[in-house]
């Protein structure tokens, strides 16, 4: 429960600050490029850990 609460409190605190630094340093488009590695990692991990689909 504590780890879940930690993420709930930390994300709104750090997200806007990190986003502002990113936009000031690079450009507003950098916010969209930042999520691509996480999407790729999520797709890779899903392919490994999700069970195969059962065909009917």
GIZI-V909250 format. One record per backbone hydrogen bond with DSSP energy under -1.0 kcal/mol. CO is the residue of the C=O (numbers start at 1). NH is the residue of the N-H. Records with the same first field share a line. If there is no record, write none. Layout:
CO->NH + NH
This chain:
1->5
2->6
3->7
4->8
5->9
6->10
7->11
10->14
11->15
14->18
15->19
16->20
17->21
18->22
19->23
20->24
21->25
22->26
27->30
29->33
30->34
35->39
36->40
37->41
38->42
39->43
40->44
41->45
42->46
43->47
44->48
45->49
46->50
